[in-house]
């Protein structure tokens, strides 16, 4: 009994530190939330900011809807290490947004979130430099091809434009099934993953559809027995690289990035980031896979139904 008491006393400083860190995160979140509230209140009461208020209210208040979408997507990404782009793309498809603006806006917003994630993983040394070298080049090639193809096929003047949204919807359903299947995944042995075809394909579909790098790359390595912390670190860094490449391509076409969508997603993600880990720590990981996978499948089917009928 004495030994247990001594152990508890030994761990007391660490427990106290964790509690203090938790309080600090909550304080940071509420402080930032208060700051955002003051900013928006100032915008609405100031006559000099009327043009900005009108700009944010365009497209049926999509800026504000994207804040909510960014919050939800960040919670999912924080819990699974993947799914931010897929969730946002599925929501935007249901809102009948131009496919080019879907991918362009998501990647423009994801540049900030993936940059922050990459810095964190570098500090924690969650990086496998050899794996990054093997994955990065084919990923960039696939990204360039996917982005350029989307700009061509997604153009309203293209005869393929009407098929683009159903294709993206079908793909998001496939990813939903993949996420759902992760809930049933058991323990596996360490196996080699072919990085060149994986990088090419994942980079292509991520740029073309607006999301999918995480579900494809992260799950491919983890399900083959690779260490999760290094997989997520590599996936986050390479995702940042291809996101920058995609954004640089999409920014050359005015219709390819809706800045109200991008800004809303950024704000939503930043608002939720400080507490996403706290929220998801209370949830069962397997249940999250089931819920999110099912939700993506249902939303994808709804998009296909709207496109056909």
JOCORNOR-V858467 format. One record per residue. N is the residue number from 1. RES is the residue in one letter. SS is DSSP state (a for helix, b for strand, c for the rest). Layout:
# JOCORNOR-V858467
n=[N,N]
res=[RES,RES]
ss=[SS,SS]
This chain:
# JOCORNOR-V858467
n=[1,2,3,4,5,6,7,8,9,10,11,12,13,14,15,16,17,18,19,20,21,22,23,24,25,26,27,28,29,30,31,32,33,34,35,36,37,38,39,40,41,42,43,44,45,46,47,48,49,50,51,52,53,54,55,56,57,58,59,60,61,62,63,64,65,66,67,68,69,70,71,72,73,74,75,76,77,78,79,80,81,82,83,84,85,86,87,88,89,90,91,92,93,94,95,96,97,98,99,100,101,102,103,104,105,106,107,108,109,110,111,112,113,114,115,116,117,118,119,120,121,122,123,124,125,126,127,128,129,130,131,132,133,134,135,136,137,138,139,140,141,142,143,144,145,146,147,148,149,150,151,152,153,154,155,156,157,158,159,160,161,162,163,164,165,166,167,168,169,170,171,172,173,174,175,176,177,178,179,180,181,182,183,184,185,186,187,188,189,190,191,192,193,194,195,196,197,198,199,200,201,202,203,204,205,206,207,208,209,210,211,212,213,214,215,216,217,218,219,220,221,222,223,224,225,226,227,228,229,230,231,232,233,234,235,236,237,238,239,240,241,242,243,244,245,246,247,248,249,250,251,252,253,254,255,256,257,258,259,260,261,262,263,264,265,266,267,268,269,270,271,272,273,274,275,276,277,278,279,280,281,282,283,284,285,286,287,288,289,290,291,292,293,294,295,296,297,298,299,300,301,302,303,304,305,306,307,308,309]
res=[X,X,X,X,X,X,X,X,X,X,X,X,X,X,X,X,X,X,X,X,X,X,X,X,X,X,X,X,X,X,X,X,X,X,X,X,X,X,X,X,X,X,X,X,X,X,X,X,X,X,X,X,X,X,X,X,X,X,X,X,X,X,X,X,X,X,X,X,X,X,X,X,X,X,X,X,X,X,X,X,X,X,X,X,X,X,X,X,X,X,X,X,X,X,X,X,X,X,X,X,X,X,X,X,X,X,X,X,X,X,X,X,X,X,X,X,X,X,X,X,X,X,X,X,X,X,X,X,X,X,X,X,X,X,X,X,X,X,X,X,X,X,X,X,X,X,X,X,X,X,X,X,X,X,X,X,X,X,X,X,X,X,X,X,X,X,X,X,X,X,X,X,X,X,X,X,X,X,X,X,X,X,X,X,X,X,X,X,X,X,X,X,X,X,X,X,X,X,X,X,X,X,X,X,X,X,X,X,X,X,X,X,X,X,X,X,X,X,X,X,X,X,X,X,X,X,X,X,X,X,X,X,X,X,X,X,X,X,X,X,X,X,X,X,X,X,X,X,X,X,X,X,X,X,X,X,X,X,X,X,X,X,X,X,X,X,X,X,X,X,X,X,X,X,X,X,X,X,X,X,X,X,X,X,X,X,X,X,X,X,X,X,X,X,X,X,X,X,X,X,X,X,X,X,X,X,X,X,X]
ss=[c,a,a,a,a,a,a,a,a,a,a,a,a,a,a,a,a,a,a,a,a,a,a,a,a,a,a,a,a,a,a,a,a,a,a,a,a,a,a,a,a,a,a,a,a,c,a,a,a,a,a,a,a,a,a,a,c,a,a,a,a,a,a,a,a,a,a,a,a,a,a,a,a,a,a,a,a,a,a,a,c,c,c,a,a,a,a,a,a,a,a,a,a,a,c,c,c,c,a,a,a,a,a,a,a,a,a,a,a,a,a,a,a,a,a,a,a,a,a,a,a,a,a,c,c,c,c,c,a,a,a,a,a,a,a,a,a,a,a,a,a,a,a,a,a,a,a,a,a,a,a,a,a,c,c,c,c,c,c,c,a,a,a,a,a,a,a,a,a,a,a,a,a,a,a,a,a,a,a,a,a,a,c,c,c,c,c,c,c,c,c,c,c,c,a,a,a,a,a,a,a,a,a,a,a,a,a,a,a,c,c,c,a,a,a,a,a,a,a,a,a,a,c,c,c,c,c,a,a,a,a,a,a,a,a,a,a,a,a,a,a,a,a,a,a,a,a,a,a,a,c,c,c,a,a,a,c,c,a,a,a,a,a,a,a,a,a,a,a,a,a,a,a,a,a,a,a,a,a,a,c,c,c,c,a,a,a,a,a,a,a,a,a,a,a,a,a,a,a,a,a,a,a,a,a,a,a,a,c]
